[in-house]
Amino acid sequence: MAKGEKLFYQDNKTGYSLVLGFILINIAATIFTLKAMYINFNIGIFTLYNIILTLISFLAAIKLKKYSLNWALFVFVISFLQVIRSFRLPELKNADLKQLIIILMLSSSVLLFLSGITTVSKVKVRKNYLEHKKD
């Protein structure tokens, strides 16, 4: 069985797993950030943003599992936003946690970026297989 043909019968477990890894690391970063934040209205905004990010990321994981190119490109956007977000953290009570939170957020964005790259490459293999099969 050709590699391209195999991709029509198997799910994209790599991209799916990498996005789930992003979600887990992002949840850990969120918990550390919430523990170190001052109590004000920023907690609500931060929490709401993370809930929306988690839901969208899970939807992206499901779509990447079925080799969606559009969602793979959207994962790159989310990864870029995560990098920007890691350097725009709210004011924290415990400044020592800031470096840990930045490392967690950057590593989570790397996982998202890798999931996008693997999905785009697998979509290209599937597309090339279809084009050669038609000939």
Secondary structure, 3 states (H helix, E strand, C coil): CCHHHHCCCCCCHHHHHHHHHHHHHHHHHHHHHHHHECCCCHHHHHHHHHHHHHHHHHHHHHHHHCCCHHHHHHHHHHHHHHHHHHCCCCCECCCHHHHHHHHHHHHHHHHHHHHHHHHHHHHHHHHHHHHHHHC
